[in-house]
Amino acid sequence: MEIFRIGKSGRCNVKTRDTKKILEGQDLLVSANQCPTLKSFINTILTICDGEVIP
């Protein structure tokens, strides 16, 4: 994914290490509303955590 290659440090991003920084400030709701699979995945996590699911 392009988002994992963008950066000023000149090093490759490691998804497991850098995910928080990469996604910080990003609105996952926009992507979830476009992708039913992502929406379902997020809703599963929210349900497990007793959170409010995405309608």
C-alpha positions in Angstrom: 0.0 0.0 0.0 1.2 3.5 -0.8 0.4 4.8 2.6 3.1 2.5 4.1 5.7 3.8 1.7 5.1 7.5 2.4 7.4 9.0 5.0 10.3 11.4 5.6 12.5 9.1 7.5 13.8 7.1 4.5 13.1 3.8 6.2 10.5 1.2 5.4 7.5 1.2 7.7 6.7 -2.1 9.5 3.0 -2.5 9.7 3.0 -4.1 13.1 5.3 -1.4 14.5 4.1 1.7 12.7 0.3 1.2 12.3 -0.6 3.6 15.1 1.4 6.4 13.7 0.3 5.7 10.1 -3.4 5.6 11.1 -3.3 8.5 13.5 -5.6 11.2 12.4 -7.2 9.0 9.7 -11.0 8.5 9.6 -11.5 4.8 9.3 -15.3 5.4 9.0 -14.8 6.7 5.5 -13.1 3.5 4.4 -15.5 1.3 6.4 -18.5 2.8 4.7 -16.9 2.0 1.3 -15.8 -1.5 2.2 -18.4 -3.9 3.8 -15.6 -6.4 4.8 -13.7 -3.7 6.7 -16.9 -2.5 8.3 -17.8 -6.0 9.4 -14.3 -6.5 10.8 -14.4 -3.2 12.7 -17.9 -4.0 14.0 -16.7 -7.3 15.3 -13.9 -5.6 17.3 -16.4 -3.0 18.6 -18.9 -5.7 19.6 -16.2 -7.7 21.5 -15.2 -4.4 23.3 -18.8 -3.5 24.1 -18.5 -0.5 21.8 -21.1 1.1 19.6 -21.2 -0.6 16.1 -21.2 1.3 12.8 -24.7 1.3 11.4 
